[in-house]
Amino acid sequence: MVVNLTTSEIDYEVAITETDLQWLGTLLVLPREGEVRIRKEYRQMTDKEREQFHKAVNLLKEDKNVTLNKFDILGNVHARWSTAAAAHNGPGFLGWHRVFLLMMENALRQKSENVTIPYWDTTLDAGMSKPYYSVIWSEQFLGTGGGVVTKGPFKNWTTPHGLGKLRRMIYAQGKLMNHKDIKRIMKKRHLNDISFPNANPKNNIEEIHNQAHQWVGGQMRKIEHSAYDPSFYVLHSFVDFLWEEFRNLQKRDGVNPNMDYPKDYGIASHSPLAPMGLGKLVVMDGLSDIWLQGIQYSPRPQCNATHTDCGSRYLKCISSNGRCSLAVE
């Protein structure tokens, strides 16, 4: 089943001012030479790192020197057709979101210079019998998962376009990305095989990610609303992590991921030379290695019989299958 996250009920084309454009332009930059950013699994961050990440997100939300505020104006870039036409339903999906993720990380680092966006390894939660009890939905991480977010670092947030309070409805629909999903994707070697319009739904990373949006629910359930919830960024950091793992396998097997754009790309907005909607970039630019210059992903939590440390007090080792799992279920 293909999950459609789009809606046309609201006009998301918020009027953008020159001040907005100038600020957004400051975000479309690469890390400085010699700078190293390490994106960790959310639960492997230190308490201080996690608190700094949450604080920076809130500082963006509180900064009203641009239209809406700095967190929501970035969310609106993801919402509006004029900037996000190449972001969904085609092979430009991964590249567009890689650049967008870097823009958000740069914005956060304007508030706290060492912040990086962690990734949420959803396989750790997908393996739980009751994933709604995951620490991810606790006050120490993303906060409330059932209904209006009343606990956690983003409690009582309001969202634009008359959408009301930030809310979630985890586990009601969709599903989280699991080990089988990732294994199927990693068996492929071309972007065409894991993207709309040609990929089998079981291998389609965008479709599988759509299911995770549905699983979180609330604002995350629709494309245009989704980037108003901080959960969007930790989910997309994981998607980007997986894409980088896929690209490394391509390189190992002689495929150049910087040039591996499908000839059959589907809708016109995903043409390789179509505008990306971010600065002066075109869709094909999203495939360049340059966007992870100075950025590294720490390995996913793993363990075995001799190495049982999963790198977090929130995780435990299941040595029989070499996987980490949630410490409390």
Secondary structure in CASP SS format (residue, H / E / C, confidence):
PFRMAT SS
TARGET T0000
AUTHOR 0000-0000-0000
METHOD secondary structure of the structure
MODEL  1
M C 1.00
V C 1.00
V C 1.00
N C 1.00
L C 1.00
T C 1.00
T C 1.00
S C 1.00
E C 1.00
I C 1.00
D C 1.00
Y C 1.00
E C 1.00
V C 1.00
A C 1.00
I C 1.00
T C 1.00
E H 1.00
T H 1.00
D H 1.00
L H 1.00
Q H 1.00
W H 1.00
L H 1.00
G H 1.00
T H 1.00
L H 1.00
L C 1.00
V C 1.00
L C 1.00
P C 1.00
R C 1.00
E C 1.00
G C 1.00
E C 1.00
V C 1.00
R E 1.00
I E 1.00
R E 1.00
K C 1.00
E E 1.00
Y H 1.00
R H 1.00
Q H 1.00
M C 1.00
T C 1.00
D H 1.00
K H 1.00
E H 1.00
R H 1.00
E H 1.00
Q H 1.00
F H 1.00
H H 1.00
K H 1.00
A H 1.00
V H 1.00
N H 1.00
L H 1.00
L H 1.00
K H 1.00
E H 1.00
D C 1.00
K C 1.00
N C 1.00
V C 1.00
T C 1.00
L C 1.00
N C 1.00
K H 1.00
F H 1.00
D H 1.00
I H 1.00
L H 1.00
G H 1.00
N H 1.00
V H 1.00
H H 1.00
A H 1.00
R C 1.00
W H 1.00
S H 1.00
T H 1.00
A H 1.00
A C 1.00
A C 1.00
A C 1.00
H C 1.00
N C 1.00
G C 1.00
P C 1.00
G C 1.00
F H 1.00
L H 1.00
G H 1.00
W H 1.00
H H 1.00
R H 1.00
V H 1.00
F H 1.00
L H 1.00
L H 1.00
M H 1.00
M H 1.00
E H 1.00
N H 1.00
A H 1.00
L H 1.00
R H 1.00
Q H 1.00
K H 1.00
S C 1.00
E C 1.00
N C 1.00
V C 1.00
T C 1.00
I C 1.00
P C 1.00
Y E 1.00
W C 1.00
D C 1.00
T H 1.00
T H 1.00
L H 1.00
D H 1.00
A H 1.00
G C 1.00
M C 1.00
S C 1.00
K C 1.00
P H 1.00
Y H 1.00
Y H 1.00
S C 1.00
V H 1.00
I H 1.00
W H 1.00
S C 1.00
E C 1.00
Q C 1.00
F C 1.00
L C 1.00
G C 1.00
T C 1.00
G C 1.00
G E 1.00
G E 1.00
V E 1.00
V C 1.00
T C 1.00
K C 1.00
G C 1.00
P C 1.00
F C 1.00
K C 1.00
N C 1.00
W C 1.00
T E 1.00
T E 1.00
P C 1.00
H C 1.00
G C 1.00
L C 1.00
G E 1.00
K E 1.00
L C 1.00
R E 1.00
R E 1.00
M E 1.00
I C 1.00
Y C 1.00
A C 1.00
Q C 1.00
G C 1.00
K C 1.00
L C 1.00
M C 1.00
N C 1.00
H H 1.00
K H 1.00
D H 1.00
I H 1.00
K H 1.00
R H 1.00
I H 1.00
M H 1.00
K C 1.00
K C 1.00
R C 1.00
H C 1.00
L H 1.00
N H 1.00
D H 1.00
I C 1.00
S C 1.00
F C 1.00
P C 1.00
N C 1.00
A C 1.00
N C 1.00
P C 1.00
K C 1.00
N C 1.00
N C 1.00
I H 1.00
E H 1.00
E H 1.00
I H 1.00
H H 1.00
N H 1.00
Q H 1.00
A H 1.00
H H 1.00
Q H 1.00
W H 1.00
V H 1.00
G C 1.00
G H 1.00
Q H 1.00
M H 1.00
R H 1.00
K C 1.00
I H 1.00
E H 1.00
H H 1.00
S H 1.00
A C 1.00
Y C 1.00
D C 1.00
P C 1.00
S H 1.00
F H 1.00
Y H 1.00
V H 1.00
L H 1.00
H H 1.00
S H 1.00
F H 1.00
V H 1.00
D H 1.00
F H 1.00
L H 1.00
W H 1.00
E H 1.00
E H 1.00
F H 1.00
R H 1.00
N H 1.00
L H 1.00
Q H 1.00
K H 1.00
R H 1.00
D C 1.00
G C 1.00
V C 1.00
N C 1.00
P C 1.00
N C 1.00
M C 1.00
D C 1.00
Y C 1.00
P C 1.00
K C 1.00
D C 1.00
Y C 1.00
G C 1.00
I C 1.00
A H 1.00
S H 1.00
H H 1.00
S C 1.00
P C 1.00
L C 1.00
A C 1.00
P E 1.00
M C 1.00
G C 1.00
L C 1.00
G C 1.00
K C 1.00
L C 1.00
V E 1.00
V H 1.00
M H 1.00
D H 1.00
G H 1.00
L H 1.00
S C 1.00
D H 1.00
I H 1.00
W H 1.00
L H 1.00
Q C 1.00
G C 1.00
I E 1.00
Q E 1.00
Y E 1.00
S C 1.00
P C 1.00
R C 1.00
P C 1.00
Q E 1.00
C C 1.00
N C 1.00
A C 1.00
T C 1.00
H C 1.00
T C 1.00
D C 1.00
C C 1.00
G C 1.00
S C 1.00
R C 1.00
Y C 1.00
L E 1.00
K E 1.00
C E 1.00
I E 1.00
S C 1.00
S C 1.00
N C 1.00
G C 1.00
R E 1.00
C E 1.00
S E 1.00
L E 1.00
A C 1.00
V C 1.00
E C 1.00
END
